[in-house]
Amino acid sequence: MSPMRDGDTIAAIATPPGNGGVGVIRISGPAAGSVAAELTRKSLPAPRYARYAHFIAADGTVIDSGLLLYFPGPKSFTGEDIVELHGHGGSVVLDMLLRRVLALGARLAEAGEFSRRAFLNNKIDLAQAEAIADLISSGTEQAARAAQQSMQGEFSRQVNELIDELIELRVYIEAAIDFVDEEIDFLGDGVVAQRIARLQDKLAAIARSARQGRLLHDGMTVVLAGKPNAGKSSLLNALAGHEAAIVTEIAGTTRDVLRERIQIDGMPLHVIDTAGLRDSDNPVEQEGIRRARAEIAKADRVLLLIDSTDPDAEPALSELPARANVTRLYNKLDLLGGEPSLVETAAGCEIRLSIKTGAGLDLLKTHLKHSMGFVEGGDGAFAARTRHLRALQLAEQAVANAAAQLQATAHELVAEELRQAQASLSAITGEFTSDDLLGEIFSSFCIGK
Protein backbone atom coordinates (compact mmCIF):
# COMPACT_ATOMS: atom_id res chain seq x y z
CA MET A 1 0.00 0.00 0.00
CA SER A 2 1.46 3.34 -1.01
CA PRO A 3 1.76 6.10 1.61
CA MET A 4 -1.44 8.08 2.00
CA ARG A 5 -1.18 11.85 1.82
CA ASP A 6 -3.68 12.98 4.41
CA GLY A 7 -3.78 16.62 3.25
CA ASP A 8 -5.02 15.73 -0.23
CA THR A 9 -8.60 15.88 -1.42
CA ILE A 10 -9.69 12.34 -2.28
CA ALA A 11 -12.59 10.92 -4.27
CA ALA A 12 -14.04 7.51 -5.04
CA ILE A 13 -17.19 5.77 -6.16
CA ALA A 14 -18.94 4.75 -2.93
CA THR A 15 -21.54 2.39 -4.42
CA PRO A 16 -20.86 -1.19 -5.60
CA PRO A 17 -19.62 -1.88 -9.13
CA GLY A 18 -22.24 -2.49 -11.80
CA ASN A 19 -25.41 -0.79 -12.92
CA GLY A 20 -28.06 0.46 -10.50
CA GLY A 21 -30.64 3.15 -9.91
CA VAL A 22 -28.31 5.45 -7.97
CA GLY A 23 -24.54 5.84 -7.89
CA VAL A 24 -22.63 7.88 -5.31
CA ILE A 25 -19.25 9.57 -5.58
CA ARG A 26 -17.72 10.73 -2.31
CA ILE A 27 -15.18 13.57 -2.10
CA SER A 28 -13.30 14.45 1.11
CA GLY A 29 -10.62 17.02 1.85
CA PRO A 30 -9.90 20.75 1.86
CA ALA A 31 -10.75 21.23 -1.82
CA ALA A 32 -13.99 19.20 -1.78
CA GLY A 33 -16.14 22.34 -1.86
CA SER A 34 -14.24 24.02 -4.68
CA VAL A 35 -14.27 20.83 -6.76
CA ALA A 36 -18.05 20.57 -6.35
CA ALA A 37 -18.57 24.25 -7.16
CA GLU A 38 -16.55 23.95 -10.36
CA LEU A 39 -18.28 20.70 -11.29
CA THR A 40 -21.79 22.13 -10.90
CA ARG A 41 -20.95 25.78 -11.62
CA LYS A 42 -23.06 26.69 -8.62
CA SER A 43 -22.42 27.52 -4.99
CA LEU A 44 -22.58 24.76 -2.42
CA PRO A 45 -25.93 23.91 -0.84
CA ALA A 46 -26.57 24.51 2.85
CA PRO A 47 -24.82 21.91 5.04
CA ARG A 48 -26.61 18.56 5.14
CA TYR A 49 -29.22 19.65 2.59
CA ALA A 50 -29.57 18.12 -0.88
CA ARG A 51 -29.73 20.23 -4.02
CA TYR A 52 -30.49 19.15 -7.56
CA ALA A 53 -27.61 19.99 -9.90
CA HIS A 54 -26.07 19.28 -13.28
CA PHE A 55 -22.59 17.74 -13.23
CA ILE A 56 -20.77 19.51 -16.05
CA ALA A 57 -17.80 18.39 -18.15
CA ALA A 58 -14.88 20.62 -19.07
CA ASP A 59 -16.43 21.37 -22.48
CA GLY A 60 -19.68 22.50 -20.88
CA THR A 61 -21.74 19.42 -21.68
CA VAL A 62 -23.71 17.69 -18.94
CA ILE A 63 -22.23 14.41 -17.72
CA ASP A 64 -25.18 13.62 -15.46
CA SER A 65 -27.74 15.27 -13.21
CA GLY A 66 -28.52 14.41 -9.61
CA LEU A 67 -28.22 15.51 -6.01
CA LEU A 68 -25.36 17.42 -4.41
CA LEU A 69 -24.83 17.16 -0.64
CA TYR A 70 -22.32 19.05 1.48
CA PHE A 71 -21.03 18.05 4.94
CA PRO A 72 -18.52 20.61 6.26
CA GLY A 73 -15.83 19.43 8.65
CA PRO A 74 -15.42 18.68 11.43
CA LYS A 75 -19.05 17.52 11.56
CA SER A 76 -18.66 14.88 8.89
CA PHE A 77 -17.68 11.23 8.70
CA THR A 78 -14.00 11.95 8.01
CA GLY A 79 -13.84 15.17 10.02
CA GLU A 80 -13.01 16.99 6.77
CA ASP A 81 -15.23 18.76 4.25
CA ILE A 82 -17.20 16.08 2.39
CA VAL A 83 -19.24 16.39 -0.79
CA GLU A 84 -21.40 13.59 -2.15
CA LEU A 85 -22.63 13.42 -5.73
CA HIS A 86 -25.73 11.24 -6.16
CA GLY A 87 -26.23 10.45 -9.83
CA HIS A 88 -27.44 7.59 -11.95
CA GLY A 89 -25.90 4.23 -11.18
CA GLY A 90 -24.48 3.27 -14.55
CA SER A 91 -20.83 2.25 -14.40
CA VAL A 92 -19.91 4.29 -17.50
CA VAL A 93 -21.49 7.54 -16.32
CA LEU A 94 -19.96 7.13 -12.85
CA ASP A 95 -16.52 6.61 -14.37
CA MET A 96 -16.98 9.74 -16.51
CA LEU A 97 -18.04 11.73 -13.45
CA LEU A 98 -15.15 10.42 -11.33
CA ARG A 99 -12.62 11.30 -14.03
CA ARG A 100 -14.01 14.85 -14.10
CA VAL A 101 -13.68 15.14 -10.31
CA LEU A 102 -10.08 13.92 -10.48
CA ALA A 103 -9.31 16.41 -13.25
CA LEU A 104 -10.54 19.20 -10.96
CA GLY A 105 -7.86 18.44 -8.36
CA ALA A 106 -8.93 15.44 -6.31
CA ARG A 107 -7.01 12.17 -6.35
CA LEU A 108 -8.37 8.67 -6.31
CA ALA A 109 -8.83 7.41 -2.75
CA GLU A 110 -7.05 4.27 -1.68
CA ALA A 111 -8.83 1.34 -0.06
CA GLY A 112 -10.26 2.37 3.31
CA GLU A 113 -8.86 5.90 3.11
CA PHE A 114 -12.11 7.62 4.09
CA SER A 115 -12.36 5.45 7.22
CA ARG A 116 -8.66 5.95 7.92
CA ARG A 117 -9.12 9.71 7.88
CA ALA A 118 -12.09 9.37 10.21
CA PHE A 119 -9.83 7.42 12.58
CA LEU A 120 -6.92 9.87 12.33
CA ASN A 121 -9.29 12.79 12.95
CA ASN A 122 -10.71 11.07 16.06
CA LYS A 123 -14.19 10.64 14.60
CA ILE A 124 -14.05 6.91 15.25
CA ASP A 125 -11.57 4.58 16.92
CA LEU A 126 -9.93 1.60 15.26
CA ALA A 127 -12.46 -0.97 16.50
CA GLN A 128 -15.30 1.16 15.11
CA ALA A 129 -13.49 1.52 11.79
CA GLU A 130 -13.08 -2.24 11.50
CA ALA A 131 -16.75 -2.70 12.38
CA ILE A 132 -17.70 -0.69 9.28
CA ALA A 133 -16.02 -3.28 7.07
CA ASP A 134 -17.55 -6.10 9.14
CA LEU A 135 -21.04 -4.61 8.74
CA ILE A 136 -20.61 -4.42 4.97
CA SER A 137 -19.45 -8.04 4.77
CA SER A 138 -22.03 -9.44 7.22
CA GLY A 139 -23.58 -12.67 6.02
CA THR A 140 -26.37 -12.94 8.60
CA GLU A 141 -28.69 -10.60 10.51
CA GLN A 142 -27.00 -11.50 13.78
CA ALA A 143 -23.57 -10.69 12.34
CA ALA A 144 -24.88 -7.34 11.11
CA ARG A 145 -26.30 -6.54 14.57
CA ALA A 146 -22.99 -7.43 16.20
CA ALA A 147 -21.11 -5.20 13.75
CA GLN A 148 -23.57 -2.38 14.42
CA GLN A 149 -22.92 -2.74 18.15
CA SER A 150 -19.20 -2.25 17.56
CA MET A 151 -19.74 0.54 15.06
CA GLN A 152 -21.83 2.43 17.61
CA GLY A 153 -18.94 2.12 20.05
CA GLU A 154 -20.19 -0.53 22.49
CA PHE A 155 -17.07 -2.70 22.20
CA SER A 156 -14.81 0.34 22.58
CA ARG A 157 -16.82 1.62 25.55
CA GLN A 158 -16.35 -1.62 27.46
CA VAL A 159 -12.66 -1.77 26.58
CA ASN A 160 -12.12 1.86 27.63
CA GLU A 161 -13.88 1.23 30.95
CA LEU A 162 -11.41 -1.57 31.62
CA ILE A 163 -8.49 0.66 30.66
CA ASP A 164 -9.70 3.34 33.09
CA GLU A 165 -9.95 0.76 35.88
CA LEU A 166 -6.46 -0.50 35.10
CA ILE A 167 -5.07 3.03 35.23
CA GLU A 168 -6.77 3.73 38.57
CA LEU A 169 -5.47 0.49 40.03
CA ARG A 170 -1.94 1.18 38.77
CA VAL A 171 -2.00 4.63 40.35
CA TYR A 172 -3.17 3.11 43.64
CA ILE A 173 -0.47 0.41 43.60
CA GLU A 174 2.34 2.76 42.64
CA ALA A 175 1.30 5.21 45.35
CA ALA A 176 1.27 2.38 47.89
CA ILE A 177 4.77 1.37 46.80
CA ASP A 178 5.96 4.97 47.26
CA PHE A 179 4.54 5.02 50.81
CA VAL A 180 5.75 1.59 51.80
CA ASP A 181 7.06 2.93 55.14
CA GLU A 182 3.53 3.84 56.30
CA GLU A 183 2.00 1.66 58.99
CA ILE A 184 -1.01 0.81 56.80
CA ASP A 185 -0.48 -2.07 54.37
CA PHE A 186 -2.36 -0.79 51.32
CA LEU A 187 -1.45 -3.81 49.21
CA GLY A 188 -2.01 -6.59 51.70
CA ASP A 189 -5.48 -5.67 52.96
CA GLY A 190 -7.30 -7.56 50.18
CA VAL A 191 -8.58 -4.49 48.33
CA VAL A 192 -6.16 -4.83 45.41
CA ALA A 193 -6.80 -8.56 45.15
CA GLN A 194 -10.55 -7.92 44.96
CA ARG A 195 -10.12 -5.27 42.28
CA ILE A 196 -7.89 -7.57 40.22
CA ALA A 197 -10.48 -10.35 40.54
CA ARG A 198 -13.20 -7.98 39.28
CA LEU A 199 -10.98 -7.05 36.34
CA GLN A 200 -10.56 -10.72 35.51
CA ASP A 201 -14.33 -11.26 35.55
CA LYS A 202 -14.97 -8.25 33.29
CA LEU A 203 -12.22 -9.28 30.87
CA ALA A 204 -13.66 -12.79 30.66
CA ALA A 205 -17.15 -11.39 29.92
CA ILE A 206 -15.86 -9.11 27.16
CA ALA A 207 -13.83 -11.96 25.67
CA ARG A 208 -16.96 -14.16 25.56
CA SER A 209 -18.91 -11.46 23.70
CA ALA A 210 -15.98 -10.90 21.33
CA ARG A 211 -15.68 -14.61 20.54
CA GLN A 212 -19.43 -14.74 19.91
CA GLY A 213 -19.17 -11.81 17.50
CA ARG A 214 -16.28 -13.43 15.67
CA LEU A 215 -18.27 -16.64 15.37
CA LEU A 216 -21.29 -14.75 14.00
CA HIS A 217 -19.11 -13.22 11.31
CA ASP A 218 -16.84 -16.12 10.36
CA GLY A 219 -18.93 -19.13 11.29
CA MET A 220 -17.26 -22.48 11.79
CA THR A 221 -16.06 -25.14 9.41
CA VAL A 222 -17.66 -28.56 9.85
CA VAL A 223 -16.34 -31.55 7.92
CA LEU A 224 -18.48 -34.64 7.35
CA ALA A 225 -16.26 -37.72 7.49
CA GLY A 226 -16.73 -41.46 7.65
CA LYS A 227 -16.71 -44.61 5.57
CA PRO A 228 -18.64 -44.80 2.29
CA ASN A 229 -22.45 -44.96 2.56
CA ALA A 230 -22.45 -43.78 6.18
CA GLY A 231 -24.82 -40.93 5.28
CA LYS A 232 -22.46 -37.98 4.84
CA SER A 233 -24.07 -36.62 1.68
CA SER A 234 -27.55 -37.20 3.08
CA LEU A 235 -26.60 -35.18 6.15
CA LEU A 236 -25.25 -32.36 3.97
CA ASN A 237 -28.58 -32.24 2.12
CA ALA A 238 -30.54 -32.32 5.39
CA LEU A 239 -28.56 -29.43 6.87
CA ALA A 240 -28.63 -27.41 3.64
CA GLY A 241 -32.35 -27.92 3.10
CA HIS A 242 -31.87 -28.88 -0.55
CA GLU A 243 -30.07 -31.50 -2.64
CA ALA A 244 -26.55 -30.16 -2.58
CA ALA A 245 -24.97 -33.61 -3.00
CA ILE A 246 -25.83 -36.68 -5.07
CA VAL A 247 -27.07 -39.56 -2.90
CA THR A 248 -27.10 -43.15 -4.19
CA GLU A 249 -26.80 -46.65 -2.80
CA ILE A 250 -23.44 -46.99 -4.56
CA ALA A 251 -20.54 -46.70 -2.13
CA GLY A 252 -18.02 -44.02 -2.98
CA THR A 253 -20.37 -41.72 -4.93
CA THR A 254 -18.69 -38.64 -3.46
CA ARG A 255 -15.21 -38.36 -4.92
CA ASP A 256 -14.47 -34.66 -4.50
CA VAL A 257 -14.98 -32.11 -1.73
CA LEU A 258 -18.42 -30.45 -1.67
CA ARG A 259 -18.88 -27.16 0.18
CA GLU A 260 -22.11 -25.61 1.36
CA ARG A 261 -22.65 -22.47 3.43
CA ILE A 262 -25.69 -22.73 5.68
CA GLN A 263 -27.13 -21.12 8.80
CA ILE A 264 -28.42 -22.67 11.99
CA ASP A 265 -30.47 -20.11 13.91
CA GLY A 266 -28.22 -17.35 12.61
CA MET A 267 -24.91 -19.16 13.13
CA PRO A 268 -23.08 -19.50 9.80
CA LEU A 269 -21.66 -22.92 9.05
CA HIS A 270 -19.27 -23.97 6.30
CA VAL A 271 -20.21 -27.63 5.83
CA ILE A 272 -17.85 -29.80 3.80
CA ASP A 273 -18.82 -33.23 2.48
CA THR A 274 -15.87 -35.52 1.76
CA ALA A 275 -15.08 -38.81 0.11
CA GLY A 276 -15.58 -41.94 2.20
CA LEU A 277 -12.53 -43.11 4.14
CA ARG A 278 -11.41 -46.56 3.02
CA ASP A 279 -8.59 -48.37 1.26
CA SER A 280 -8.91 -48.00 -2.50
CA ASP A 281 -6.89 -48.82 -5.61
CA ASN A 282 -8.79 -46.27 -7.68
CA PRO A 283 -6.52 -43.24 -8.23
CA VAL A 284 -9.49 -40.86 -8.49
CA GLU A 285 -10.94 -42.11 -5.21
CA GLN A 286 -7.49 -42.00 -3.60
CA GLU A 287 -7.21 -38.32 -4.49
CA GLY A 288 -10.68 -37.71 -3.01
CA ILE A 289 -9.63 -39.43 0.22
CA ARG A 290 -6.42 -37.37 0.33
CA ARG A 291 -8.47 -34.19 0.01
CA ALA A 292 -10.85 -35.43 2.68
CA ARG A 293 -7.99 -35.89 5.14
CA ALA A 294 -6.68 -32.41 4.33
CA GLU A 295 -10.10 -30.87 5.10
CA ILE A 296 -10.41 -32.89 8.31
CA ALA A 297 -7.07 -31.52 9.50
CA LYS A 298 -8.31 -27.92 9.08
CA ALA A 299 -11.84 -28.33 10.45
CA ASP A 300 -13.23 -26.62 13.54
CA ARG A 301 -15.28 -29.77 14.09
CA VAL A 302 -15.46 -33.19 12.45
CA LEU A 303 -18.77 -35.04 12.30
CA LEU A 304 -17.76 -38.70 12.05
CA LEU A 305 -20.69 -40.60 10.56
CA ILE A 306 -21.05 -44.26 11.47
CA ASP A 307 -23.54 -46.80 10.13
CA SER A 308 -25.19 -48.17 13.29
CA THR A 309 -26.22 -51.35 11.46
CA ASP A 310 -22.65 -52.30 10.55
CA PRO A 311 -20.38 -53.27 13.47
CA ASP A 312 -17.31 -52.69 11.29
CA ALA A 313 -18.41 -49.28 10.05
CA GLU A 314 -16.55 -47.10 12.56
CA PRO A 315 -13.25 -45.80 11.17
CA ALA A 316 -10.27 -46.08 13.47
CA LEU A 317 -9.61 -42.83 15.27
CA SER A 318 -6.00 -43.22 14.22
CA GLU A 319 -7.20 -42.21 10.76
CA LEU A 320 -8.10 -38.76 12.11
CA PRO A 321 -5.73 -36.00 13.26
CA ALA A 322 -4.94 -36.26 16.97
CA ARG A 323 -6.23 -32.75 17.70
CA ALA A 324 -9.46 -33.03 15.71
CA ASN A 325 -12.66 -32.07 17.56
CA VAL A 326 -14.73 -35.14 16.73
CA THR A 327 -18.43 -35.79 17.26
CA ARG A 328 -19.55 -39.35 16.46
CA LEU A 329 -22.90 -39.60 14.70
CA TYR A 330 -24.42 -43.09 14.80
CA ASN A 331 -26.78 -42.98 11.83
CA LYS A 332 -29.65 -45.23 10.65
CA LEU A 333 -31.39 -45.29 14.01
CA ASP A 334 -34.65 -45.91 12.12
CA LEU A 335 -33.44 -49.41 11.23
CA LEU A 336 -32.63 -50.30 14.85
CA GLY A 337 -35.42 -48.59 16.75
CA GLY A 338 -35.04 -46.48 19.86
CA GLU A 339 -35.00 -42.77 20.59
CA PRO A 340 -32.46 -40.22 19.42
CA SER A 341 -29.90 -39.41 22.09
CA LEU A 342 -26.85 -37.31 22.86
CA VAL A 343 -24.25 -38.64 25.27
CA GLU A 344 -21.04 -36.98 26.44
CA THR A 345 -18.27 -39.53 26.91
CA ALA A 346 -14.59 -39.33 27.79
CA ALA A 347 -13.84 -39.69 24.08
CA GLY A 348 -16.23 -36.89 23.10
CA CYS A 349 -19.85 -36.47 22.12
CA GLU A 350 -21.94 -39.27 20.62
CA ILE A 351 -25.30 -38.66 18.94
CA ARG A 352 -27.66 -41.40 17.79
CA LEU A 353 -29.96 -40.23 15.01
CA SER A 354 -31.64 -41.01 11.72
CA ILE A 355 -30.77 -38.69 8.89
CA LYS A 356 -33.44 -40.35 6.72
CA THR A 357 -36.31 -39.52 9.10
CA GLY A 358 -34.75 -36.42 10.65
CA ALA A 359 -34.95 -37.86 14.16
CA GLY A 360 -32.12 -36.39 16.23
CA LEU A 361 -31.17 -33.61 13.82
CA ASP A 362 -32.33 -31.06 16.40
CA LEU A 363 -29.87 -32.58 18.89
CA LEU A 364 -27.09 -32.24 16.34
CA LYS A 365 -27.89 -28.60 15.58
CA THR A 366 -28.00 -27.71 19.27
CA HIS A 367 -24.71 -29.53 19.81
CA LEU A 368 -23.04 -27.62 16.97
CA LYS A 369 -24.15 -24.29 18.43
CA HIS A 370 -23.02 -25.17 21.94
CA SER A 371 -19.71 -26.62 20.80
CA MET A 372 -18.75 -23.23 19.36
CA GLY A 373 -20.10 -21.20 22.26
CA PHE A 374 -22.99 -19.84 20.21
CA VAL A 375 -25.66 -17.95 22.16
CA GLU A 376 -29.16 -17.86 20.68
CA GLY A 377 -29.83 -14.48 19.04
CA GLY A 378 -26.33 -13.16 19.70
CA ASP A 379 -27.61 -10.41 22.02
CA GLY A 380 -24.74 -8.47 23.55
CA ALA A 381 -22.20 -9.71 21.02
CA PHE A 382 -20.12 -7.24 19.09
CA ALA A 383 -17.97 -7.62 16.01
CA ALA A 384 -14.44 -8.68 16.85
CA ARG A 385 -11.44 -9.70 14.83
CA THR A 386 -8.63 -12.13 15.48
CA ARG A 387 -6.35 -9.32 16.62
CA HIS A 388 -8.98 -8.20 19.16
CA LEU A 389 -9.26 -11.72 20.58
CA ARG A 390 -5.48 -11.94 20.80
CA ALA A 391 -5.29 -8.58 22.59
CA LEU A 392 -7.95 -9.68 25.08
CA GLN A 393 -6.10 -12.95 25.63
CA LEU A 394 -2.85 -11.08 26.34
CA ALA A 395 -4.66 -8.73 28.72
CA GLU A 396 -6.25 -11.67 30.56
CA GLN A 397 -2.86 -13.33 30.93
CA ALA A 398 -1.24 -10.12 32.18
CA VAL A 399 -3.96 -9.58 34.81
CA ALA A 400 -3.63 -13.23 35.90
CA ASN A 401 0.13 -12.67 36.23
CA ALA A 402 -0.58 -9.55 38.30
CA ALA A 403 -2.71 -11.60 40.69
CA ALA A 404 0.11 -14.14 41.05
CA GLN A 405 2.72 -11.42 41.65
CA LEU A 406 0.48 -9.85 44.30
CA GLN A 407 0.42 -13.12 46.21
CA ALA A 408 4.21 -13.23 45.94
CA THR A 409 4.35 -9.61 47.23
CA ALA A 410 6.29 -8.56 44.11
CA HIS A 411 4.41 -5.27 44.00
CA GLU A 412 6.52 -3.56 41.32
CA LEU A 413 5.81 -6.51 39.03
CA VAL A 414 2.08 -6.22 39.76
CA ALA A 415 2.12 -2.67 38.43
CA GLU A 416 4.12 -3.73 35.37
CA GLU A 417 1.72 -6.57 34.51
CA LEU A 418 -1.21 -4.17 34.76
CA ARG A 419 0.62 -1.79 32.43
CA GLN A 420 1.02 -4.63 29.95
CA ALA A 421 -2.71 -5.36 30.17
CA GLN A 422 -3.48 -1.69 29.56
CA ALA A 423 -1.23 -1.62 26.48
CA SER A 424 -2.89 -4.73 25.04
CA LEU A 425 -6.37 -3.27 25.44
CA SER A 426 -5.29 0.10 24.03
CA ALA A 427 -4.24 -1.64 20.82
CA ILE A 428 -7.88 -2.65 20.24
CA THR A 429 -9.10 0.93 19.92
CA GLY A 430 -5.93 2.08 18.15
CA GLU A 431 -4.54 4.28 20.90
CA PHE A 432 -1.18 2.53 20.45
CA THR A 433 -1.03 1.02 16.97
CA SER A 434 1.78 0.88 14.41
CA ASP A 435 1.44 2.48 10.98
CA ASP A 436 2.07 -0.93 9.40
CA LEU A 437 -0.95 -2.40 11.20
CA LEU A 438 -3.10 0.57 10.21
CA GLY A 439 -2.10 0.06 6.59
CA GLU A 440 -2.92 -3.64 6.76
CA ILE A 441 -6.33 -3.02 8.35
CA PHE A 442 -7.54 -0.25 6.06
CA SER A 443 -6.21 -1.85 2.87
CA SER A 444 -8.89 -4.55 3.25
CA PHE A 445 -11.70 -1.97 3.09
CA CYS A 446 -13.76 -0.97 0.05
CA ILE A 447 -12.30 1.92 -1.97
CA GLY A 448 -15.27 4.20 -1.18
CA LYS A 449 -15.06 3.59 2.58
Order of alpha helices (4+ residues) and beta strands (2+ residues): beta-beta-alpha-beta-beta-beta-alpha-beta-alpha-alpha-alpha-alpha-alpha-beta-alpha-beta-beta-alpha-beta-beta-alpha-beta-beta-alpha-alpha-alpha-alpha
